[in-house]
């Protein structure tokens, strides 16, 4: 985390704000059938985007609207870019996509509990 700048005034709003602007994305709450099928077909190994990743698999284009926001969120994390953190972020993205397929909803509609 970053330290609070010395120029902060008493009335400044210091609440955390997401660096991801939902206005830039398709935030449709329902997961489309093609998206669910693509996630299932891509499978865990491919979704992790590591050694066994097939970047040319046709499923990637079908889940692009989901990946765009997830990749932007990952890029906004302010942490050193180590191979370990990169793998962790890719794994987290895969878990989110798998949960979308399980629930039939996009992450945009998840509750705080989910």
C-alpha positions in Angstrom: 0.0 0.0 0.0 1.0 3.6 -0.5 1.5 6.0 2.3 -0.8 8.9 2.7 0.7 12.0 1.0 1.9 14.8 3.3 -0.4 17.2 1.5 -3.6 15.6 2.7 -6.0 18.0 4.4 -8.4 17.2 7.3 -11.4 17.3 5.0 -10.0 15.1 2.2 -11.9 11.8 1.4 -9.3 9.0 2.0 -11.7 6.1 1.3 -10.3 3.5 -1.2 -11.7 3.8 -4.7 -11.5 1.1 -7.3 -9.1 1.9 -10.1 -11.5 0.1 -12.4 -14.2 2.3 -13.9 -17.3 0.1 -14.6 -18.4 2.6 -17.2 -15.7 1.3 -19.5 -17.0 -2.3 -19.5 -20.0 -4.4 -20.5 -21.3 -5.0 -16.9 -24.2 -7.3 -18.0 -24.9 -9.4 -14.8 -25.9 -12.6 -16.5 -23.2 -14.8 -17.9 -24.0 -15.6 -21.5 -24.2 -19.2 -22.5 -21.3 -18.8 -24.9 -19.2 -17.3 -22.1 -20.0 -20.2 -19.7 -19.3 -22.7 -22.5 -16.0 -21.0 -23.3 -14.8 -21.0 -19.7 -15.7 -24.7 -19.4 -13.9 -25.6 -22.7 -10.8 -23.5 -21.9 -10.4 -25.4 -18.6 -8.3 -24.6 -15.6 -4.9 -25.1 -17.2 -5.7 -22.7 -20.0 -7.5 -20.2 -17.8 -4.4 -19.9 -15.7 -2.5 -18.6 -18.8 0.7 -20.3 -17.8 2.9 -23.0 -19.5 0.0 -25.0 -20.9 -1.9 -21.9 -22.1 -3.2 -21.8 -25.6 -3.6 -18.2 -26.6 -5.2 -19.1 -29.8 -8.1 -21.1 -28.3 -11.4 -19.8 -29.6 -12.8 -19.4 -26.1 -10.7 -16.3 -25.4 -12.7 -14.1 -27.7 -15.9 -15.2 -26.1 -14.9 -14.1 -22.6 -13.1 -11.0 -23.7 -15.6 -8.7 -21.9 -14.8 -10.4 -18.6 -11.1 -10.6 -19.1 -10.7 -6.9 -20.0 -11.9 -5.8 -16.5 -10.0 -8.5 -14.7 -6.8 -7.8 -16.5 -7.2 -4.1 -15.9 -7.8 -4.7 -12.2 -4.7 -6.9 -12.1 -2.6 -4.2 -13.8 -3.8 -1.6 -11.2 -2.5 -3.6 -8.2 0.5 -1.6 -6.9 2.9 -4.4 -6.0 6.3 -5.4 -7.3 6.0 -7.4 -10.6 7.6 -10.7 -9.5 7.0 -14.0 -11.3 5.3 -15.3 -8.2 2.8 -12.4 -8.0 2.2 -12.6 -11.8 1.3 -16.3 -11.4 -0.9 -15.5 -8.3 -2.8 -12.8 -10.3 -3.4 -15.2 -13.2 -4.6 -17.9 -10.9 -7.0 -15.4 -9.2 -8.4 -14.4 -12.5 -8.9 -18.1 -13.4 -10.7 -18.7 -10.1 -13.0 -15.7 -10.8 -13.8 -16.9 -14.2 -14.6 -20.5 -12.9 -16.9 -19.0 -10.3 -18.7 -17.0 -13.0 -19.3 -20.3 -14.8 -20.5 -22.0 -11.6 -22.9 -19.3 -10.7 -24.1 -18.4 -14.2 -23.4 -14.7 -13.4 -20.7 -12.2 -14.1 -18.7 -10.9 -11.2 -20.4 -7.5 -11.8 -23.5 -8.9 -10.1 -21.8 -10.7 -7.2 -22.7 -9.7 -3.7 -20.1 -8.8 -1.1 -20.5 -12.3 0.3 -19.8 -13.9 -3.0 
